[in-house]
Amino acid sequence: MTRYIDEGSAELKVMQEFLSRASSSPWYKLIGMKPRIVDGDIVIELDLDEGKHIQALGTAHGGVIASILDSAIALNINKRLVGTGRVAVTAQLDVHYLRPVFKGRLVGIGRPVHIGSRIAVGYGEARVGDDVVAVATATLAIRGLDAGPSRSGQSR
């Protein structure tokens, strides 16, 4: 179902600020992921670069595709948590690669399946044009924004 957000709405402003923050992350910059809003949802786009994203057999590295899927799912879950003092981080990602990708623009589309008080589950698709090249499910742990790293370096 397509959902449109009013151009001047507070929701759009929050989403744009959220995307600006995600876009500035070192990982997004390093591999060239670009999040944007499409019909009220966040999609991730990446133009495959032969010098950066292709593995020894000539196809896109699975880690690039997994990153697109992880981000598309997590951002669409986190956009619903913005303003609640909570954040969701990926605890498990299951990716199924359906066909090899040699070139083009990868687009990751994600959606929440369930958002609870401690766990969220999402689904995502990676596409090149009209072709679905991989699908994924993810489980995310929901925690408070103030839950920083513990003494062992692990998140609480």
TIZA-462814 format. One record per residue (C-alpha): residue number from 1; residue in one letter; chain; z, x, y. Coordinates in nm, 2 decimals, always signed. Example, Ala and Ser with C-alpha at 12.3 -4.5 7.8 and 13.67 -1.06 7.14 Angstrom:
BEGIN
+------+------+--------+--------+--------+--------+
! nuti ! vose ! drenvo !      z !      x !      y !
+------+------+--------+--------+--------+--------+
!    1 !    A !      A !  +0.78 !  +1.23 !  -0.45 !
!    2 !    S !      A !  +0.71 !  +1.37 !  -0.11 !
+------+------+--------+--------+--------+--------+
//
This chain:
BEGIN
+------+------+--------+--------+--------+--------+
! nuti ! vose ! drenvo !      z !      x !      y !
+------+------+--------+--------+--------+--------+
!    1 !    M !      A !  +0.00 !  +0.00 !  +0.00 !
!    2 !    T !      A !  -0.10 !  +0.15 !  +0.33 !
!    3 !    R !      A !  +0.17 !  +0.14 !  +0.60 !
!    4 !    Y !      A !  +0.09 !  +0.23 !  +0.96 !
!    5 !    I !      A !  +0.34 !  +0.37 !  +1.20 !
!    6 !    D !      A !  +0.32 !  +0.27 !  +1.57 !
!    7 !    E !      A !  +0.20 !  +0.56 !  +1.78 !
!    8 !    G !      A !  +0.50 !  +0.56 !  +2.02 !
!    9 !    S !      A !  +0.76 !  +0.47 !  +1.77 !
!   10 !    A !      A !  +1.09 !  +0.66 !  +1.72 !
!   11 !    E !      A !  +1.00 !  +0.69 !  +1.34 !
!   12 !    L !      A !  +0.68 !  +0.87 !  +1.43 !
!   13 !    K !      A !  +0.86 !  +1.11 !  +1.66 !
!   14 !    V !      A !  +1.12 !  +1.19 !  +1.39 !
!   15 !    M !      A !  +0.84 !  +1.25 !  +1.14 !
!   16 !    Q !      A !  +0.65 !  +1.47 !  +1.38 !
!   17 !    E !      A !  +0.96 !  +1.68 !  +1.45 !
!   18 !    F !      A !  +1.03 !  +1.70 !  +1.07 !
!   19 !    L !      A !  +0.67 !  +1.82 !  +1.00 !
!   20 !    S !      A !  +0.69 !  +2.07 !  +1.28 !
!   21 !    R !      A !  +1.00 !  +2.22 !  +1.12 !
!   22 !    A !      A !  +0.84 !  +2.23 !  +0.77 !
!   23 !    S !      A !  +0.51 !  +2.38 !  +0.90 !
!   24 !    S !      A !  +0.70 !  +2.67 !  +1.06 !
!   25 !    S !      A !  +0.86 !  +2.77 !  +0.73 !
!   26 !    P !      A !  +0.76 !  +3.12 !  +0.62 !
!   27 !    W !      A !  +0.64 !  +3.00 !  +0.28 !
!   28 !    Y !      A !  +0.41 !  +2.74 !  +0.43 !
!   29 !    K !      A !  +0.27 !  +3.00 !  +0.67 !
!   30 !    L !      A !  +0.23 !  +3.26 !  +0.39 !
!   31 !    I !      A !  +0.02 !  +3.05 !  +0.16 !
!   32 !    G !      A !  -0.15 !  +2.83 !  +0.43 !
!   33 !    M !      A !  +0.00 !  +2.49 !  +0.35 !
!   34 !    K !      A !  -0.04 !  +2.24 !  +0.63 !
!   35 !    P !      A !  +0.15 !  +1.91 !  +0.62 !
!   36 !    R !      A !  +0.02 !  +1.61 !  +0.81 !
!   37 !    I !      A !  +0.08 !  +1.24 !  +0.84 !
!   38 !    V !      A !  -0.17 !  +1.01 !  +0.68 !
!   39 !    D !      A !  -0.11 !  +0.63 !  +0.68 !
!   40 !    G !      A !  +0.27 !  +0.68 !  +0.73 !
!   41 !    D !      A !  +0.30 !  +0.94 !  +0.44 !
!   42 !    I !      A !  +0.31 !  +1.32 !  +0.45 !
!   43 !    V !      A !  +0.02 !  +1.50 !  +0.27 !
!   44 !    I !      A !  -0.01 !  +1.87 !  +0.22 !
!   45 !    E !      A !  -0.34 !  +2.04 !  +0.27 !
!   46 !    L !      A !  -0.45 !  +2.39 !  +0.17 !
!   47 !    D !      A !  -0.80 !  +2.55 !  +0.20 !
!   48 !    L !      A !  -0.83 !  +2.78 !  -0.10 !
!   49 !    D !      A !  -0.88 !  +3.14 !  +0.00 !
!   50 !    E !      A !  -1.05 !  +3.37 !  -0.26 !
!   51 !    G !      A !  -0.85 !  +3.67 !  -0.13 !
!   52 !    K !      A !  -0.52 !  +3.49 !  -0.16 !
!   53 !    H !      A !  -0.51 !  +3.19 !  -0.40 !
!   54 !    I !      A !  -0.73 !  +3.28 !  -0.69 !
!   55 !    Q !      A !  -0.60 !  +3.44 !  -1.01 !
!   56 !    A !      A !  -0.78 !  +3.69 !  -1.24 !
!   57 !    L !      A !  -0.98 !  +3.43 !  -1.43 !
!   58 !    G !      A !  -1.13 !  +3.30 !  -1.11 !
!   59 !    T !      A !  -0.94 !  +2.97 !  -1.07 !
!   60 !    A !      A !  -0.67 !  +2.86 !  -0.83 !
!   61 !    H !      A !  -0.33 !  +3.00 !  -0.93 !
!   62 !    G !      A !  -0.11 !  +2.74 !  -1.09 !
!   63 !    G !      A !  +0.17 !  +2.84 !  -0.85 !
!   64 !    V !      A !  -0.04 !  +2.74 !  -0.55 !
!   65 !    I !      A !  -0.10 !  +2.39 !  -0.70 !
!   66 !    A !      A !  +0.27 !  +2.36 !  -0.80 !
!   67 !    S !      A !  +0.37 !  +2.45 !  -0.44 !
!   68 !    I !      A !  +0.14 !  +2.18 !  -0.30 !
!   69 !    L !      A !  +0.29 !  +1.92 !  -0.54 !
!   70 !    D !      A !  +0.65 !  +2.02 !  -0.49 !
!   71 !    S !      A !  +0.61 !  +2.01 !  -0.11 !
!   72 !    A !      A !  +0.43 !  +1.67 !  -0.11 !
!   73 !    I !      A !  +0.69 !  +1.51 !  -0.32 !
!   74 !    A !      A !  +0.99 !  +1.67 !  -0.15 !
!   75 !    L !      A !  +0.87 !  +1.60 !  +0.20 !
!   76 !    N !      A !  +0.81 !  +1.23 !  +0.13 !
!   77 !    I !      A !  +1.16 !  +1.20 !  -0.01 !
!   78 !    N !      A !  +1.32 !  +1.40 !  +0.27 !
!   79 !    K !      A !  +1.15 !  +1.20 !  +0.54 !
!   80 !    R !      A !  +1.35 !  +0.90 !  +0.42 !
!   81 !    L !      A !  +1.67 !  +1.11 !  +0.44 !
!   82 !    V !      A !  +1.61 !  +1.24 !  +0.79 !
!   83 !    G !      A !  +1.89 !  +1.12 !  +1.01 !
!   84 !    T !      A !  +2.13 !  +1.04 !  +0.72 !
!   85 !    G !      A !  +2.29 !  +1.39 !  +0.72 !
!   86 !    R !      A !  +2.15 !  +1.45 !  +0.37 !
!   87 !    V !      A !  +1.87 !  +1.66 !  +0.23 !
!   88 !    A !      A !  +1.70 !  +1.67 !  -0.11 !
!   89 !    V !      A !  +1.61 !  +2.00 !  -0.28 !
!   90 !    T !      A !  +1.40 !  +2.03 !  -0.60 !
!   91 !    A !      A !  +1.60 !  +2.08 !  -0.91 !
!   92 !    Q !      A !  +1.31 !  +2.04 !  -1.16 !
!   93 !    L !      A !  +0.93 !  +2.02 !  -1.12 !
!   94 !    D !      A !  +0.70 !  +1.92 !  -1.41 !
!   95 !    V !      A !  +0.33 !  +1.99 !  -1.35 !
!   96 !    H !      A !  +0.04 !  +1.89 !  -1.56 !
!   97 !    Y !      A !  -0.28 !  +2.07 !  -1.48 !
!   98 !    L !      A !  -0.58 !  +1.85 !  -1.56 !
!   99 !    R !      A !  -0.88 !  +2.06 !  -1.46 !
!  100 !    P !      A !  -0.94 !  +2.41 !  -1.31 !
!  101 !    V !      A !  -1.00 !  +2.45 !  -0.94 !
!  102 !    F !      A !  -1.24 !  +2.71 !  -0.82 !
!  103 !    K !      A !  -1.27 !  +2.64 !  -0.45 !
!  104 !    G !      A !  -1.22 !  +2.37 !  -0.18 !
!  105 !    R !      A !  -0.94 !  +2.20 !  -0.01 !
!  106 !    L !      A !  -0.64 !  +2.11 !  -0.22 !
!  107 !    V !      A !  -0.46 !  +1.80 !  -0.10 !
!  108 !    G !      A !  -0.11 !  +1.71 !  -0.23 !
!  109 !    I !      A !  +0.00 !  +1.35 !  -0.22 !
!  110 !    G !      A !  +0.36 !  +1.26 !  -0.31 !
!  111 !    R !      A !  +0.58 !  +0.95 !  -0.32 !
!  112 !    P !      A !  +0.94 !  +0.87 !  -0.41 !
!  113 !    V !      A !  +1.00 !  +0.68 !  -0.73 !
!  114 !    H !      A !  +1.37 !  +0.66 !  -0.68 !
!  115 !    I !      A !  +1.62 !  +0.78 !  -0.42 !
!  116 !    G !      A !  +1.98 !  +0.74 !  -0.52 !
!  117 !    S !      A !  +2.30 !  +0.88 !  -0.38 !
!  118 !    R !      A !  +2.28 !  +1.22 !  -0.56 !
!  119 !    I !      A !  +1.94 !  +1.23 !  -0.73 !
!  120 !    A !      A !  +1.59 !  +1.15 !  -0.62 !
!  121 !    V !      A !  +1.27 !  +1.14 !  -0.84 !
!  122 !    G !      A !  +0.92 !  +1.16 !  -0.71 !
!  123 !    Y !      A !  +0.56 !  +1.17 !  -0.83 !
!  124 !    G !      A !  +0.27 !  +1.36 !  -0.69 !
!  125 !    E !      A !  -0.10 !  +1.43 !  -0.73 !
!  126 !    A !      A !  -0.31 !  +1.73 !  -0.63 !
!  127 !    R !      A !  -0.67 !  +1.65 !  -0.54 !
!  128 !    V !      A !  -0.99 !  +1.83 !  -0.45 !
!  129 !    G !      A !  -1.21 !  +1.57 !  -0.30 !
!  130 !    D !      A !  -1.18 !  +1.26 !  -0.52 !
!  131 !    D !      A !  -1.08 !  +1.45 !  -0.83 !
!  132 !    V !      A !  -0.72 !  +1.46 !  -0.94 !
!  133 !    V !      A !  -0.67 !  +1.82 !  -1.06 !
!  134 !    A !      A !  -0.29 !  +1.81 !  -1.14 !
!  135 !    V !      A !  +0.00 !  +1.56 !  -1.14 !
!  136 !    A !      A !  +0.37 !  +1.62 !  -1.13 !
!  137 !    T !      A !  +0.71 !  +1.46 !  -1.14 !
!  138 !    A !      A !  +1.01 !  +1.61 !  -0.96 !
!  139 !    T !      A !  +1.38 !  +1.56 !  -0.97 !
!  140 !    L !      A !  +1.56 !  +1.65 !  -0.65 !
!  141 !    A !      A !  +1.93 !  +1.70 !  -0.59 !
!  142 !    I !      A !  +2.06 !  +1.52 !  -0.28 !
!  143 !    R !      A !  +2.33 !  +1.70 !  -0.08 !
!  144 !    G !      A !  +2.48 !  +1.70 !  +0.26 !
!  145 !    L !      A !  +2.32 !  +1.92 !  +0.53 !
!  146 !    D !      A !  +2.65 !  +2.10 !  +0.57 !
!  147 !    A !      A !  +2.66 !  +2.21 !  +0.20 !
!  148 !    G !      A !  +2.57 !  +2.58 !  +0.26 !
!  149 !    P !      A !  +2.56 !  +2.85 !  +0.00 !
!  150 !    S !      A !  +2.88 !  +2.93 !  -0.20 !
!  151 !    R !      A !  +3.03 !  +3.27 !  -0.24 !
!  152 !    S !      A !  +2.80 !  +3.33 !  -0.55 !
!  153 !    G !      A !  +2.49 !  +3.27 !  -0.33 !
!  154 !    Q !      A !  +2.42 !  +2.94 !  -0.51 !
!  155 !    S !      A !  +2.39 !  +2.62 !  -0.32 !
!  156 !    R !      A !  +2.68 !  +2.37 !  -0.36 !
+------+------+--------+--------+--------+--------+
//
